[in-house]
Amino acid sequence: MNDLLRQLGLGAINPGTWCGNEATEDKTAGLIDSINPTTGEVIASVRNTSKAEYERVIARAEASFAAWSRIPAPVRGNAVRLIGNALREHRDALGALVTLENGKIRSEGVGEVQEMIDIADFAVGQSRMLYGNTMHSERPQHRMYEQWHPLGLVGTITAFNFPVAVWAWNACIAAICGNVNIWKPSPKTALCGVAVQKIVNAALANENLPDAFFLINDDSNELAEMFVDDPRIRLLSFTGSCAVGRQVGTRVAARMGRVLLELGGNNAIIVDEFANLDLAIPAIVFGSVGTAGQRCTTTRRVLIHQSRFAEVRNALVRAYGQIRIGDPLDSRTLMGPLIDPASVSRVEAACDAVRASGGEIICGGERLDRPGNFITPAIAVAKNDWDIVQSETFGPILYLIPFDTLDDAIAMQNAVVQGLSSAIFTDRLQNAERFLSATGSDCGIANVNIGTSGAEIGGAFGGEKETGGGREAGSDAWKAYMRRQTTTINWGTDLPLAQGVNFTL
């Protein structure tokens, strides 16, 4: 562990406030202990950001924006290219730190850093494609077009479950758009935030560029609330629960700011009577157990045609029996710990709620008698309208629910307040197209013959309803980080008015 920290330039106590490559450390601010969820031991500590430091960060960021926004977008793209290259050099070490601090298995930790590299590559290309439309004017000798300008300061609040990738989704795209990013990572994974900040800004240290990436840390709500309420933060991107996201959205709206919300999911996979179970079973298992069930895209419900219910149930129980639970740094492990003891307790409580509702836990849900936050992944036979099924338990509990017709399955899938990810396994074209139609899945992501988890960065990521409605990463998600301006130029010698209005003095 110490070798890993040294490799990433981390120490026993690390400054948690960064303006580009320059750190500040108010020693009157408290410390955030980074806890290894596998052992319960302290890895290292990160210094909180004080209120005075926060104000310095904002002031520096505003000054940087004035310079950064004037740099041509392709040059900003080249800066992001350098960041991507630096992340390539540190991919394995940073991925190991993600695993150490977050608890996801090693391949997922490295995969998360690869996702950062992928979005950096995407952003480099996007820096030359910040297109606006041209329109024909109804007035002679007039030209109309739209252009896109940066917003200013973009705030990013990330969750523990993806401690580095979600920052990159926001920061890389925001940067090529001309914005400056201020990041507040989860206090549960603060060390990952410091490591990323050091890697990114070291890559840009000799480029004579203004600072574009800033970091603050806070293990209380006080500084976070200042951040959310700050009118200087033109766009706030928040990843977290629906309950907290609702508060964030309300507070940012109250100051007429922009908000990008990526909130909870209650994602379902439909397995119809024509499904190929050789595809469906592995997808369900990874979707429900990956990151120990702590993804917003985790598969939480499986809606199974009555004719296949026993077959799917038995196959899943067999597959769950093969899941190796343990040290996530061990390449043989398929499921690591949950992030903290409270998360284990919530899974146990969900199992109790299933039993209280008349359902059955057919496997798992047992706390492991060992150090760390370990529990066996649970499978329950349940009903879609139960309160516990309607809510998101952020852990490895999967609900199996039978259905009679595809329309019934789609209705049950949509009958939750969240709307992030969805999937159907079917070899029948008509069923796939019905699922993808306007009256099919109501989620932001709808897949056929792949699971709910593991989105690629080329597409826009996000969901509907209480998932927040935001979009990050690919496609035209860059537009969220810019303001649109419609421009009309009169290059003639007359002043005709639109709609034929006559106003002659």
C-alpha positions, -999 to +999 in steps of 0.1 A: +000+000+000+028+025+009+045+018-024+013+025-043+008+058-024+044+068-031+039+060-068+010+084-070+028+111-050+005+106-019+015+108+017+000+101+051-017+135+051-026+151+018-038+187+011-073+186-002-075+220-018-058+225-052-057+254-076-043+237-106-009+223-096-007+244-065-020+230-032-030+249-001-034+234+033-052+252+062-041+231+091-070+244+112-094+224+090-100+188+099-089+156+083-109+131+062-097+096+068-096+074+037-109+040+049-101+007+031-135-010+030-118-044+027-100-042+061-115-012+078-080+003+081-070+040+074-051+043+041-042+079+045-059+113+053-070+143+032-072+178+046-106+195+045-110+227+026-116+257+049-141+285+040-112+309+034-096+284+011-129+279-007-130+316-014-095+316-028-104+287-050-134+305-065-114+337-070-085+319-087-110+299-108-128+330-120-095+346-130-084+314-148-117+313-167-111+347-182-079+334-197-089+298-204-120+307-223-100+328-247-077+299-257-089+283-290-109+251-285-085+229-303-057+241-281-078+233-251-084+199-267-046+194-268-044+200-231-070+173-226-049+150-248-019+155-225-042+146-196-053+114-213-017+104-219-008+110-183-037+088-172-024+061-195+009+062-177-008+059-143-037+037-153-027+006-133-016+025-102-047+048-102-069+018-108-054+000-078-061+031-057-097+031-068-099-006-058-081+001-025-104+030-015-136+021-031-136-017-029-145-026-065-125-054-080-092-047-097-105-050-133-133-026-125-108-002-109-085-002-140-116-001-162-128+030-145-094+047-153-097+035-189-130+052-190-113+084-181-088+079-209-116+071-234-135+103-225-103+123-228-098+109-263-134+117-271-131+153-259-100+159-280-120+152-311-150+171-298-128+202-293-129+206-331-166+200-334-184+225-313-207+232-341-236+257-344-263+259-370-268+285-398-303+296-406-318+315-436-332+348-426-365+360-439-350+395-443-328+403-474-291+408-468-292+393-433-274+363-420-284+342-390-264+316-371-259+302-336-227+300-317-218+283-284-199+300-256-186+286-223-206+291-191-178+299-167-172+279-135-185+243-136-189+225-103-187+187-101-199+167-071-191+130-075-202+099-056-180+072-041-190+045-065-172+060-095-146+081-077-127+092-108-146+084-141-176+107-135-152+136-128-136+130-162-169+129-180-176+164-167-141+179-165-128+169-199-159+180-218-163+212-197-126+220-204-127+218-242-159+239-241-138+267-223-150+262-187-130+258-155-139+229-133-141+228-095-144+193-081-158+181-048-153+144-046-171+121-021-154+122+013-155+084+011-131+085-018-112+117-012-078+102-018-087+093-054-096+129-060-062+141-048-044+115-069-063+126-100-057+162-094-019+156-090-018+136-122-038+159-143-021+192-133+014+177-134+007+169-171-002+205-178+025+221-156+049+231-184+023+241-210+019+278-200-018+274-197-042+289-171-054+266-144-086+247-155-089+221-128-095+228-091-103+206-061-120+211-028-128+186-001-154+185+026-167+158+049-196+179+062-225+195+045-215+230+053-190+236+025-210+215+001-241+237+007-220+268+001-209+252-032-244+243-043-257+278-034-229+297-049-241+318-079-206+319-093-210+282-101-228+285-134-234+248-138-234+222-110-231+186-120-243+163-091-241+125-089-258+109-060-291+097-046-325+109-058-333+123-023-302+145-022-304+154-059-339+167-054-325+191-028-296+201-050-318+207-080-342+229-059-314+250-044-296+256-077-329+265-094-336+290-067-306+309-077-314+305-114-283+283-120-280+253-142-279+218-128-270+184-143-283+156-122-273+120-124-293+103-097-306+068-087-317+039-107-341+010-102-331-008-133-349-038-148-340-066-172-368-083-190-362-119-199-389-130-223-399-165-235-375-161-265-344-151-245-310-166-250-300-175-214-264-179-224-264-142-228-289-132-202-275-150-171-240-135-172-254-101-179-277-103-150-250-115-126-225-088-136-253-061-136-264-071-101-231-079-085-206-056-102-192-029-078-210-049-052-244-036-065-233+000-059-238+014-094-266+036-105-270+013-134-270-019-113-296-045-122-321-045-094-351-062-109-354-091-133-388-095-149-391-131-162-417-147-184-437-172-164-426-200-188-389-193-180-391-183-143-379-215-127-352-220-153-338-184-148-342-186-110-322-218-108-295-206-132-290-174-112-287-193-079-261-216-094-242-186-108-243-167-075-229-198-059-198-193-080-191-157-071-158-154-053-161-127-026-130-113-010-100-090-014-108-069-045-071-066-053-070-104-058-075-111-095-097-141-087-122-120-067-155-112-085-171-091-057-154-070-031-168-052+000-195-025+002-182+010+009-191+011+046-208-008+075-240+012+070-243-001+034-241-037+047-269-030+072-291-016+045-289-048+025-297-068+056-327-045+062-339-049+026-338-087+030-359-083+062-383-061+044-387-088+017-395-114+043-419-091+060-438-085+027-442-123+022-413-128-002-385-152-001-347-147+000-336-177-021-299-171-016-274-146+000-279-116+022-256-129+049-229-108+065-195-124+063-176-130+096-144-113+086-129-078+087-144-053+062-178-046+048-187-080+032-221-095+025-232-123+002-252-110-028-289-118-023-317-129-047-353-125-037-386-136-052-407-105-049-436-084-063-430-052-083-453-030-062-437-037-028-422-006-012-388-023-008-387-031-046-399+004-055-369+019-037-332+017-045-312-003-021-276+006-030-262-029-027-263-064-041-299-075-038-318-087-069-356-091-072-371-118-094-406-109-107-427-131-130-448-117-158-474-130-183-472-107-213-446-083-227-469-053-221-472-064-185-434-065-182-429-031-198-456-016-175-439-031-144-404-019-156-417+016-160-438+016-127-409+030-106-400+066-100-365+062-114-357+060-151-320+053-158-312+020-175-332-009-189-327-040-210-345-068-227-332-103-236-351-116-266-344-133-299-377-120-313-374-088-333-409-077-327-404-078-289-371-059-291-387-032-312-418-030-290-394-025-260-376+003-278-407+021-291-421+053-277-445+034-255-418+009-244-390+016-220-392+050-204-355+051-194-326+071-207-308+039-216-325+010-233-305-021-243-313-053-262-294-085-254-269-067-231-273-057-195-282-025-178-246-018-165-215-008-183-223+021-206-198+033-233-187+070-233-197+075-270-234+078-260-250+104-238-254+089-203-284+098-181-319+090-172-355+103-169-380+110-141-363+110-106-330+100-121-327+137-130-328+141-167-292+151-172-269+138-199-231+134-196-202+120-217-208+115-254-231+124-282-241+161-279-238+162-241-212+189-246-240+214-251-249+212-214-216+230-206-222+259-230-246+287-236-263+290-270-263+324-287-284+332-318-269+360-339-283+380-368-260+402-389-275+428-412-249+434-440-273+456-461-281+493-461-318+489-451-334+480-418-363+456-426-382+442-396-391+406-391-427+394-398-431+423-422-436+448-394-437+484-406-424+510-381-415+542-400-407+574-381 
